[in-house]
């Protein structure tokens, strides 16, 4: 029996179609990884394609690792020649070889989010940017969005026109890029951007990789951004054997730059493309799939498909509504406790999913009280912890002395008594001579006014040079241990962290474990372990890659983090309008915002294999105030026949709203209802007598004492006040009551 006989009809069709563009619309749980691995095997075994000529790309290290493992198992000999990697890992491999064509050194450093923040602080300080007006986080987000769209600083400035705010961002963007290049560093967006630029400007390099990768497969295509699309388009343009796999119904990363149009418009770009739909689901019960189909069918911007399964209908979906979020958390935790006892379930079979990170606190407290082990996915990344960043900064300095951020981070770790004034003088000297901070340290005796700090600076530079020399003779683990021992880092942690020191030292030990695992993996593939390779690997790790599916703990995570995972028991908490979907989504002018939230709900529902529970709370504490919410509109899109509502209180769909006498409903009613003529006197505190409107109109520019200047986009008249929507220049869209907002019209 052939291995291809185990595939269903549509899966087999996708595997056997090898030439030309192919779009595989793979619904949740439809076996797309199985299709990709069998397709690779078919190319090699039946079509005689050299493994060297195959590239398979996905988004996370976890997904790439699983695919690599399955490819190795099914293909066997020769599989090691196939590139199976993430977008970023593939780009790093290409750039390590050819980035010198763009004026960088091949030993470049990859900056993570914390490094970017530190660099942006330096940029804002240098340019004297008012960070109360231009938040560093917002500037980084704008630059990231520009890079996703392949927009350079010069192009950003040209596109700014007369917009002062965008001109300021362009100025910051240009300096940010200048300092990145001076540090011989790339941020994550650069890995894609620079690879595209390399292909666009170096025809011989592009031709080399086009010849190398004659058959290209891309997983999770719905999550690609413009830079990723262009990268794949360039690579595949010669032989056009491009197979993309994705599900537009699971496109949930717009905030990261994902462009759903890439998958929706695939046939427009590749007009001879074949489209195959995988709709048979192997994960969930019939009721769960019916609920998912019912919800997602309300979206307009999608390709028509409907999940089905040969499995039984299974249990109905449990729905419970509670008075408070505390009651909701109590119910979920006690239910998990009960199922582990009555159904002999393991804790790692349970997942609690929610829309916002803030929802995790109540669950954490209840799990601790109930003595139930749990883990939050998407919390503080291991590599973002202070002690880990310190040691990685030492390693980065040894590997790349041009990385100013790394050098400045460790110059006083442990404390060496080098003052900020001395550090600033070194930085100024480096800028004047157009050299790196570390190169300036090596010439510290030439820096004017360095005074008594000279011996300390020279001692630090000598220490780094010592480590560099040792790096040539020691293996990586020995080098790491040499650093830790020489600088007495564990004693330093005990001095500054007291009781917390031991947990930090445990993290240091875990870094040792990571390095040992890296060395071992290199030996298994006959590759030489290098310091650059190790730093590259840890720089590309995502939070979801830290999920250990063999450990016995309940998983808590946001819906965004849950994509790609599955659990026998899933709890989807906070099913309330205003929370999920969020208030900003509900009130947004763009209906596509709500469609993305609905896709997120679809993703959450389809994580469940056998048992799905949806919960909501009538009132919830948000930002320190009690918020009253209606049931989520997504919940109301599920047919009532699929729901088990327990007590029967909510058997009818019309009853699935909060009673009209609650505080929120009264406030809402007061706003919508016109005041009676004879009793309006007290109400006029909000409206100016004889004045129609609040003193400004749609299209006027206004100023708010906190949010700054903005454009009025709508005004709605209520009985007691006007509800005003303003698109503020710096903080985005806000809705507010005119009487409280006290907006001032800006006269032209």
Secondary structure, DSSP 8 states (H G I E B T S, - for coil): --GGGGS-HHHHHHHH--SS-EEEEE-TTS-HHHHHHHHHHHHHHTT---GGGEEEEESSHHHHHHHHHHHHHHH-TTGGGSEEEEHHHHHHHHHHHHGGGGT--TT-EEE-HHHHHHHHHHHHHHHT--TTTS-HHHHHHHHHHHHHTT--HHHHHHHHTT-HHHHHHHHHHHHHHHHHHHTTEEEHHHHHHHHHHHHHH-HHHHHHHHHH-SEEEESSGGG--HHHHHHHHHHHTTT--EEEEE-GGG---GGGT--THHHHTHHHHSTT-EEEEE-B-SSS-HHHHHHHHHHHTT-SSS-----B-SS---S-EEEEEEEEHHHHHHHHHHHHHHHHHHS---GGGEEEEESSGGGHHHHHHHHHHTT--EEEETSS-GGGSHHHHHHHHHHHHHH-TT-HHHHHHHTTSS-----HHHHHHHHHHHHHHT--HHHHHHTGGGSTT-GGGHHHHHHHHHHHHHHHHHHTTS-HHHHHHHHHHHTTHHHHHHHHHGGGHHHHHHHHHHHHHHHHHHHHHHHHTT----HHHHHHHHHT--GGGG--TTS--EEEEEHHHHTT--EEEEEE---BTBBTTBHHHHH-S-HHHHHHHHHHHHHHHTTEEEEEEEEEEEEEEETTEEEE--B-HHHHTS-GGGEE-SSSTT-SGGG-S--TTSHHHHHHHHHHS---GGG-GGGGGSS-TT-SSSS--TT-EEEETTTEEEEEEEEEE-SS-EEEEEEETTTEEEEEEHHHH--EE---
